[in-house]
Amino acid sequence: MNEARSGEPFKTSVAVLTLVAGLAAAILGYFEYKANQQDTRVERVMRYSDILRGKSEGYRDYATTLSNFSFAYWTFLDTPGADAEKFVTDTIKADPALREAVTGYTRFFDLLTICIAEDLCDERTARALFVHDLEEFHNLTFPWLNVEQQQYGAHGGKPLICLRNHFRKSKTPAPPPVWQIVRPAGSCSDTTE
């Protein structure tokens, strides 16, 4: 009988060690999974950056068109009695290439906003790369975006404005703790109607 009992502590020790090893592997796997998710989110933002920074031919043309419009806009503002809102809306309405560039950038920032709101893109990286571009684009085209939304019921630009307001009102978010399991709702997720 003593022989049967002497094997039980060994079996119990093996079972406990197996359980501890399995638990350690699960925890390690979880941390690796979270790190991989974060890397993927940052990588997505970097792809957006590549698009906007001229690696996409269409956006390179848009950037040139918007740069020329920006120069014309700031020159126009130097004239006495300049009506900036009317200038912006009339110029964009009259120029199909400029309208296409504004629409392209609006779509770009709208998609970036949705990507951040759905936690598919890293907000900290997006803020670092795009906060100034977003602010400049918004300031240059807001009268046009406003007219589009009011007169035509266009939804384009709503996520862009939401992201811009979010960036302005909030501090740079801290990196989420690795142990955060539930994805927080994005601040602009309700604007994707």
PyRosetta script that sets phi, psi and omega in degrees:
from pyrosetta import init, pose_from_sequence

init()
pose = pose_from_sequence("MNEARSGEPFKTSVAVLTLVAGLAAAILGYFEYKANQQDTRVERVMRYSDILRGKSEGYRDYATTLSNFSFAYWTFLDTPGADAEKFVTDTIKADPALREAVTGYTRFFDLLTICIAEDLCDERTARALFVHDLEEFHNLTFPWLNVEQQQYGAHGGKPLICLRNHFRKSKTPAPPPVWQIVRPAGSCSDTTE")
pose.set_psi(1, -35.8)
pose.set_omega(1, -179.9)
pose.set_phi(2, -64.5)
pose.set_psi(2, -29.2)
pose.set_omega(2, 179.4)
pose.set_phi(3, -66.9)
pose.set_psi(3, -36.8)
pose.set_omega(3, 179.6)
pose.set_phi(4, -67.4)
pose.set_psi(4, -38.5)
pose.set_omega(4, -179.2)
pose.set_phi(5, -73.5)
pose.set_psi(5, -30.8)
pose.set_omega(5, -177.6)
pose.set_phi(6, -67.3)
pose.set_psi(6, -24.7)
pose.set_omega(6, 178.7)
pose.set_phi(7, -82.6)
pose.set_psi(7, -20.2)
pose.set_omega(7, -177.7)
pose.set_phi(8, -65.5)
pose.set_psi(8, -44.8)
pose.set_omega(8, 178.8)
pose.set_phi(9, -61.6)
pose.set_psi(9, -35.3)
pose.set_omega(9, 178.1)
pose.set_phi(10, -65.2)
pose.set_psi(10, -45.5)
pose.set_omega(10, 178.8)
pose.set_phi(11, -63.2)
pose.set_psi(11, -40.0)
pose.set_omega(11, 179.0)
pose.set_phi(12, -65.5)
pose.set_psi(12, -42.3)
pose.set_omega(12, 179.1)
pose.set_phi(13, -63.2)
pose.set_psi(13, -42.4)
pose.set_omega(13, 178.3)
pose.set_phi(14, -64.1)
pose.set_psi(14, -42.3)
pose.set_omega(14, 179.6)
pose.set_phi(15, -63.5)
pose.set_psi(15, -42.8)
pose.set_omega(15, 179.6)
pose.set_phi(16, -65.9)
pose.set_psi(16, -44.6)
pose.set_omega(16, 178.2)
pose.set_phi(17, -62.0)
pose.set_psi(17, -40.1)
pose.set_omega(17, 177.7)
pose.set_phi(18, -63.7)
pose.set_psi(18, -43.1)
pose.set_omega(18, 178.4)
pose.set_phi(19, -63.0)
pose.set_psi(19, -45.1)
pose.set_omega(19, 179.5)
pose.set_phi(20, -64.0)
pose.set_psi(20, -43.6)
pose.set_omega(20, 179.3)
pose.set_phi(21, -63.5)
pose.set_psi(21, -41.7)
pose.set_omega(21, 178.4)
pose.set_phi(22, -64.2)
pose.set_psi(22, -42.2)
pose.set_omega(22, 178.2)
pose.set_phi(23, -64.8)
pose.set_psi(23, -42.7)
pose.set_omega(23, 178.0)
pose.set_phi(24, -62.9)
pose.set_psi(24, -41.4)
pose.set_omega(24, 178.7)
pose.set_phi(25, -64.8)
pose.set_psi(25, -39.9)
pose.set_omega(25, 178.8)
pose.set_phi(26, -64.2)
pose.set_psi(26, -42.9)
pose.set_omega(26, 179.1)
pose.set_phi(27, -64.8)
pose.set_psi(27, -45.6)
pose.set_omega(27, 177.7)
pose.set_phi(28, -61.0)
pose.set_psi(28, -43.2)
pose.set_omega(28, 177.9)
pose.set_phi(29, -60.9)
pose.set_psi(29, -40.0)
pose.set_omega(29, 179.4)
pose.set_phi(30, -63.7)
pose.set_psi(30, -45.7)
pose.set_omega(30, -180.0)
pose.set_phi(31, -64.5)
pose.set_psi(31, -38.1)
pose.set_omega(31, 176.9)
pose.set_phi(32, -65.2)
pose.set_psi(32, -40.7)
pose.set_omega(32, 178.3)
pose.set_phi(33, -61.5)
pose.set_psi(33, -46.8)
pose.set_omega(33, 179.9)
pose.set_phi(34, -63.5)
pose.set_psi(34, -41.1)
pose.set_omega(34, 178.4)
pose.set_phi(35, -64.5)
pose.set_psi(35, -39.7)
pose.set_omega(35, 177.9)
pose.set_phi(36, -65.1)
pose.set_psi(36, -40.5)
pose.set_omega(36, 176.9)
pose.set_phi(37, -59.9)
pose.set_psi(37, -44.9)
pose.set_omega(37, -179.7)
pose.set_phi(38, -63.5)
pose.set_psi(38, -43.5)
pose.set_omega(38, 177.7)
pose.set_phi(39, -59.4)
pose.set_psi(39, -40.3)
pose.set_omega(39, 179.3)
pose.set_phi(40, -65.4)
pose.set_psi(40, -41.5)
pose.set_omega(40, 178.6)
pose.set_phi(41, -62.3)
pose.set_psi(41, -43.4)
pose.set_omega(41, 179.5)
pose.set_phi(42, -66.2)
pose.set_psi(42, -41.6)
pose.set_omega(42, 179.4)
pose.set_phi(43, -60.0)
pose.set_psi(43, -40.2)
pose.set_omega(43, 178.1)
pose.set_phi(44, -62.0)
pose.set_psi(44, -43.1)
pose.set_omega(44, 179.2)
pose.set_phi(45, -63.3)
pose.set_psi(45, -39.3)
pose.set_omega(45, 178.9)
pose.set_phi(46, -64.2)
pose.set_psi(46, -35.1)
pose.set_omega(46, 175.5)
pose.set_phi(47, -64.9)
pose.set_psi(47, -40.0)
pose.set_omega(47, 175.3)
pose.set_phi(48, -61.4)
pose.set_psi(48, -40.6)
pose.set_omega(48, 179.1)
pose.set_phi(49, -62.3)
pose.set_psi(49, -42.8)
pose.set_omega(49, 177.7)
pose.set_phi(50, -58.9)
pose.set_psi(50, -40.8)
pose.set_omega(50, 179.7)
pose.set_phi(51, -62.8)
pose.set_psi(51, -50.8)
pose.set_omega(51, -175.1)
pose.set_phi(52, -71.6)
pose.set_psi(52, -29.3)
pose.set_omega(52, -176.1)
pose.set_phi(53, -85.6)
pose.set_psi(53, 15.4)
pose.set_omega(53, 169.8)
pose.set_phi(54, 101.0)
pose.set_psi(54, 8.2)
pose.set_omega(54, 177.1)
pose.set_phi(55, -82.9)
pose.set_psi(55, -6.6)
pose.set_omega(55, 174.8)
pose.set_phi(56, -110.1)
pose.set_psi(56, 124.5)
pose.set_omega(56, -174.2)
pose.set_phi(57, -58.0)
pose.set_psi(57, -41.5)
pose.set_omega(57, -179.3)
pose.set_phi(58, -60.6)
pose.set_psi(58, -43.1)
pose.set_omega(58, -179.6)
pose.set_phi(59, -72.5)
pose.set_psi(59, -26.4)
pose.set_omega(59, 175.0)
pose.set_phi(60, -64.7)
pose.set_psi(60, -42.8)
pose.set_omega(60, 176.5)
pose.set_phi(61, -66.1)
pose.set_psi(61, -41.2)
pose.set_omega(61, 178.3)
pose.set_phi(62, -60.3)
pose.set_psi(62, -42.6)
pose.set_omega(62, -178.3)
pose.set_phi(63, -62.6)
pose.set_psi(63, -41.1)
pose.set_omega(63, 178.4)
pose.set_phi(64, -64.2)
pose.set_psi(64, -46.4)
pose.set_omega(64, 179.8)
pose.set_phi(65, -60.7)
pose.set_psi(65, -46.3)
pose.set_omega(65, -179.7)
pose.set_phi(66, -67.5)
pose.set_psi(66, -34.6)
pose.set_omega(66, 177.7)
pose.set_phi(67, -63.9)
pose.set_psi(67, -43.8)
pose.set_omega(67, 177.6)
pose.set_phi(68, -63.4)
pose.set_psi(68, -40.8)
pose.set_omega(68, 178.7)
pose.set_phi(69, -65.6)
pose.set_psi(69, -40.8)
pose.set_omega(69, 178.9)
pose.set_phi(70, -60.9)
pose.set_psi(70, -43.4)
pose.set_omega(70, 178.4)
pose.set_phi(71, -61.4)
pose.set_psi(71, -45.8)
pose.set_omega(71, 179.0)
pose.set_phi(72, -62.5)
pose.set_psi(72, -38.9)
pose.set_omega(72, -179.8)
pose.set_phi(73, -63.7)
pose.set_psi(73, -47.9)
pose.set_omega(73, -179.0)
pose.set_phi(74, -68.7)
pose.set_psi(74, -32.1)
pose.set_omega(74, 175.0)
pose.set_phi(75, -66.6)
pose.set_psi(75, -43.5)
pose.set_omega(75, 179.1)
pose.set_phi(76, -61.0)
pose.set_psi(76, -38.7)
pose.set_omega(76, -178.0)
pose.set_phi(77, -64.0)
pose.set_psi(77, -19.7)
pose.set_omega(77, 178.3)
pose.set_phi(78, -75.1)
pose.set_psi(78, -14.1)
pose.set_omega(78, 179.8)
pose.set_phi(79, -80.1)
pose.set_psi(79, 141.0)
pose.set_omega(79, 180.0)
pose.set_phi(80, -64.5)
pose.set_psi(80, 140.0)
pose.set_omega(80, 178.0)
pose.set_phi(81, 70.7)
pose.set_psi(81, 22.2)
pose.set_omega(81, -177.7)
pose.set_phi(82, -67.4)
pose.set_psi(82, 131.0)
pose.set_omega(82, 175.8)
pose.set_phi(83, -100.8)
pose.set_psi(83, 95.0)
pose.set_omega(83, -173.5)
pose.set_phi(84, -61.5)
pose.set_psi(84, -43.8)
pose.set_omega(84, -178.3)
pose.set_phi(85, -61.9)
pose.set_psi(85, -44.7)
pose.set_omega(85, 179.7)
pose.set_phi(86, -64.8)
pose.set_psi(86, -41.5)
pose.set_omega(86, 178.6)
pose.set_phi(87, -59.1)
pose.set_psi(87, -47.4)
pose.set_omega(87, -177.8)
pose.set_phi(88, -62.7)
pose.set_psi(88, -51.3)
pose.set_omega(88, -176.8)
pose.set_phi(89, -66.0)
pose.set_psi(89, -42.7)
pose.set_omega(89, -179.8)
pose.set_phi(90, -66.0)
pose.set_psi(90, -41.4)
pose.set_omega(90, -178.4)
pose.set_phi(91, -66.8)
pose.set_psi(91, -45.1)
pose.set_omega(91, -179.5)
pose.set_phi(92, -67.2)
pose.set_psi(92, -39.4)
pose.set_omega(92, 179.3)
pose.set_phi(93, -63.1)
pose.set_psi(93, -36.2)
pose.set_omega(93, -175.4)
pose.set_phi(94, -84.2)
pose.set_psi(94, -16.5)
pose.set_omega(94, -173.7)
pose.set_phi(95, -115.8)
pose.set_psi(95, 104.9)
pose.set_omega(95, -177.9)
pose.set_phi(96, -61.3)
pose.set_psi(96, -36.5)
pose.set_omega(96, 179.9)
pose.set_phi(97, -67.5)
pose.set_psi(97, -39.4)
pose.set_omega(97, 178.1)
pose.set_phi(98, -67.8)
pose.set_psi(98, -41.5)
pose.set_omega(98, 177.7)
pose.set_phi(99, -61.2)
pose.set_psi(99, -40.5)
pose.set_omega(99, 177.5)
pose.set_phi(100, -64.8)
pose.set_psi(100, -40.2)
pose.set_omega(100, 179.2)
pose.set_phi(101, -65.9)
pose.set_psi(101, -43.3)
pose.set_omega(101, 179.0)
pose.set_phi(102, -64.3)
pose.set_psi(102, -42.7)
pose.set_omega(102, 178.3)
pose.set_phi(103, -64.0)
pose.set_psi(103, -41.2)
pose.set_omega(103, 179.0)
pose.set_phi(104, -62.6)
pose.set_psi(104, -45.5)
pose.set_omega(104, 178.7)
pose.set_phi(105, -68.4)
pose.set_psi(105, -38.3)
pose.set_omega(105, 177.6)
pose.set_phi(106, -60.7)
pose.set_psi(106, -46.5)
pose.set_omega(106, 178.2)
pose.set_phi(107, -61.2)
pose.set_psi(107, -41.8)
pose.set_omega(107, 178.7)
pose.set_phi(108, -57.8)
pose.set_psi(108, -52.8)
pose.set_omega(108, -177.7)
pose.set_phi(109, -68.9)
pose.set_psi(109, -32.7)
pose.set_omega(109, 175.2)
pose.set_phi(110, -62.9)
pose.set_psi(110, -44.1)
pose.set_omega(110, 179.4)
pose.set_phi(111, -67.3)
pose.set_psi(111, -38.2)
pose.set_omega(111, 176.3)
pose.set_phi(112, -62.6)
pose.set_psi(112, -41.3)
pose.set_omega(112, 179.0)
pose.set_phi(113, -61.1)
pose.set_psi(113, -46.0)
pose.set_omega(113, 179.3)
pose.set_phi(114, -63.9)
pose.set_psi(114, -40.3)
pose.set_omega(114, 178.6)
pose.set_phi(115, -60.5)
pose.set_psi(115, -41.3)
pose.set_omega(115, 178.5)
pose.set_phi(116, -70.7)
pose.set_psi(116, -44.9)
pose.set_omega(116, -177.2)
pose.set_phi(117, -62.1)
pose.set_psi(117, -33.9)
pose.set_omega(117, -179.9)
pose.set_phi(118, -89.8)
pose.set_psi(118, 7.6)
pose.set_omega(118, 177.5)
pose.set_phi(119, 61.2)
pose.set_psi(119, 33.0)
pose.set_omega(119, 175.2)
pose.set_phi(120, -95.4)
pose.set_psi(120, -20.2)
pose.set_omega(120, 177.4)
pose.set_phi(121, -122.1)
pose.set_psi(121, 148.5)
pose.set_omega(121, -179.0)
pose.set_phi(122, -78.9)
pose.set_psi(122, 121.1)
pose.set_omega(122, -176.7)
pose.set_phi(123, -65.8)
pose.set_psi(123, -40.3)
pose.set_omega(123, -179.0)
pose.set_phi(124, -61.4)
pose.set_psi(124, -44.3)
pose.set_omega(124, -179.6)
pose.set_phi(125, -67.9)
pose.set_psi(125, -42.6)
pose.set_omega(125, 179.2)
pose.set_phi(126, -61.7)
pose.set_psi(126, -43.1)
pose.set_omega(126, 178.8)
pose.set_phi(127, -61.1)
pose.set_psi(127, -46.6)
pose.set_omega(127, -178.4)
pose.set_phi(128, -61.5)
pose.set_psi(128, -37.7)
pose.set_omega(128, -176.0)
pose.set_phi(129, -86.4)
pose.set_psi(129, -31.2)
pose.set_omega(129, -167.5)
pose.set_phi(130, -120.2)
pose.set_psi(130, -5.2)
pose.set_omega(130, -173.0)
pose.set_phi(131, -59.0)
pose.set_psi(131, -40.9)
pose.set_omega(131, -178.8)
pose.set_phi(132, -74.3)
pose.set_psi(132, -40.6)
pose.set_omega(132, 177.5)
pose.set_phi(133, -61.6)
pose.set_psi(133, -43.5)
pose.set_omega(133, -179.9)
pose.set_phi(134, -62.9)
pose.set_psi(134, -44.5)
pose.set_omega(134, 180.0)
pose.set_phi(135, -64.1)
pose.set_psi(135, -45.4)
pose.set_omega(135, 179.5)
pose.set_phi(136, -63.3)
pose.set_psi(136, -45.1)
pose.set_omega(136, -179.9)
pose.set_phi(137, -63.3)
pose.set_psi(137, -43.8)
pose.set_omega(137, 178.9)
pose.set_phi(138, -60.5)
pose.set_psi(138, -48.9)
pose.set_omega(138, -178.1)
pose.set_phi(139, -62.5)
pose.set_psi(139, -34.2)
pose.set_omega(139, -179.1)
pose.set_phi(140, -76.2)
pose.set_psi(140, -36.5)
pose.set_omega(140, -170.3)
pose.set_phi(141, -113.3)
pose.set_psi(141, 1.9)
pose.set_omega(141, -175.2)
pose.set_phi(142, -54.4)
pose.set_psi(142, -42.7)
pose.set_omega(142, 178.6)
pose.set_phi(143, -57.7)
pose.set_psi(143, -38.7)
pose.set_omega(143, 179.3)
pose.set_phi(144, -68.8)
pose.set_psi(144, -45.5)
pose.set_omega(144, 178.6)
pose.set_phi(145, -60.2)
pose.set_psi(145, -39.4)
pose.set_omega(145, 179.3)
pose.set_phi(146, -64.4)
pose.set_psi(146, -44.8)
pose.set_omega(146, 178.5)
pose.set_phi(147, -63.4)
pose.set_psi(147, -43.6)
pose.set_omega(147, 179.4)
pose.set_phi(148, -57.9)
pose.set_psi(148, -43.4)
pose.set_omega(148, -177.9)
pose.set_phi(149, -72.0)
pose.set_psi(149, -41.3)
pose.set_omega(149, -176.9)
pose.set_phi(150, -75.0)
pose.set_psi(150, -46.2)
pose.set_omega(150, -173.8)
pose.set_phi(151, -83.2)
pose.set_psi(151, -34.4)
pose.set_omega(151, -172.7)
pose.set_phi(152, -114.4)
pose.set_psi(152, -1.2)
pose.set_omega(152, 179.8)
pose.set_phi(153, 66.1)
pose.set_psi(153, 21.6)
pose.set_omega(153, -178.5)
pose.set_phi(154, -68.1)
pose.set_psi(154, 138.5)
pose.set_omega(154, 178.0)
pose.set_phi(155, -90.5)
pose.set_psi(155, -13.6)
pose.set_omega(155, 179.5)
pose.set_phi(156, -59.7)
pose.set_psi(156, 134.7)
pose.set_omega(156, 178.8)
pose.set_phi(157, 98.2)
pose.set_psi(157, -20.8)
pose.set_omega(157, 178.6)
pose.set_phi(158, -63.5)
pose.set_psi(158, -49.3)
pose.set_omega(158, 176.8)
pose.set_phi(159, -61.5)
pose.set_psi(159, -38.5)
pose.set_omega(159, 178.8)
pose.set_phi(160, -58.6)
pose.set_psi(160, -47.1)
pose.set_omega(160, -179.5)
pose.set_phi(161, -66.4)
pose.set_psi(161, -38.5)
pose.set_omega(161, 177.9)
pose.set_phi(162, -62.3)
pose.set_psi(162, -45.7)
pose.set_omega(162, 180.0)
pose.set_phi(163, -63.9)
pose.set_psi(163, -42.1)
pose.set_omega(163, 178.5)
pose.set_phi(164, -60.4)
pose.set_psi(164, -46.1)
pose.set_omega(164, 179.0)
pose.set_phi(165, -64.5)
pose.set_psi(165, -38.9)
pose.set_omega(165, 177.9)
pose.set_phi(166, -63.5)
pose.set_psi(166, -44.3)
pose.set_omega(166, 178.8)
pose.set_phi(167, -62.7)
pose.set_psi(167, -37.6)
pose.set_omega(167, -177.9)
pose.set_phi(168, -73.3)
pose.set_psi(168, -35.3)
pose.set_omega(168, -174.1)
pose.set_phi(169, -87.0)
pose.set_psi(169, -27.8)
pose.set_omega(169, -173.4)
pose.set_phi(170, -106.5)
pose.set_psi(170, 153.1)
pose.set_omega(170, 174.1)
pose.set_phi(171, -77.5)
pose.set_psi(171, 165.0)
pose.set_omega(171, 176.2)
pose.set_phi(172, -57.9)
pose.set_psi(172, 123.8)
pose.set_omega(172, -176.6)
pose.set_phi(173, -66.0)
pose.set_psi(173, 143.8)
pose.set_omega(173, 174.8)
pose.set_phi(174, -71.4)
pose.set_psi(174, 152.0)
pose.set_omega(174, 176.8)
pose.set_phi(175, -61.3)
pose.set_psi(175, 138.7)
pose.set_omega(175, -179.2)
pose.set_phi(176, -66.3)
pose.set_psi(176, 146.0)
pose.set_omega(176, 177.4)
pose.set_phi(177, -63.9)
pose.set_psi(177, 145.9)
pose.set_omega(177, -176.9)
pose.set_phi(178, -61.0)
pose.set_psi(178, -29.1)
pose.set_omega(178, -175.3)
pose.set_phi(179, -85.1)
pose.set_psi(179, -0.2)
pose.set_omega(179, 179.1)
pose.set_phi(180, -68.0)
pose.set_psi(180, 115.5)
pose.set_omega(180, -175.3)
pose.set_phi(181, -92.5)
pose.set_psi(181, -42.6)
pose.set_omega(181, -176.6)
pose.set_phi(182, -86.0)
pose.set_psi(182, 129.8)
pose.set_omega(182, 179.3)
pose.set_phi(183, -74.6)
pose.set_psi(183, 127.0)
pose.set_omega(183, 178.0)
pose.set_phi(184, -71.0)
pose.set_psi(184, 149.0)
pose.set_omega(184, 177.2)
pose.set_phi(185, -68.2)
pose.set_psi(185, 136.2)
pose.set_omega(185, 178.6)
pose.set_phi(186, -67.8)
pose.set_psi(186, 148.8)
pose.set_omega(186, -175.7)
pose.set_phi(187, -69.4)
pose.set_psi(187, -23.3)
pose.set_omega(187, -176.8)
pose.set_phi(188, -114.0)
pose.set_psi(188, 16.8)
pose.set_omega(188, -174.5)
pose.set_phi(189, -69.1)
pose.set_psi(189, -20.9)
pose.set_omega(189, -179.9)
pose.set_phi(190, -81.5)
pose.set_psi(190, -2.8)
pose.set_omega(190, -178.2)
pose.set_phi(191, -97.1)
pose.set_psi(191, 7.0)
pose.set_omega(191, -175.3)
pose.set_phi(192, -96.5)
pose.set_psi(192, 27.6)
pose.set_omega(192, -176.6)
pose.set_phi(193, -51.1)
pose.dump_pdb("model.pdb")
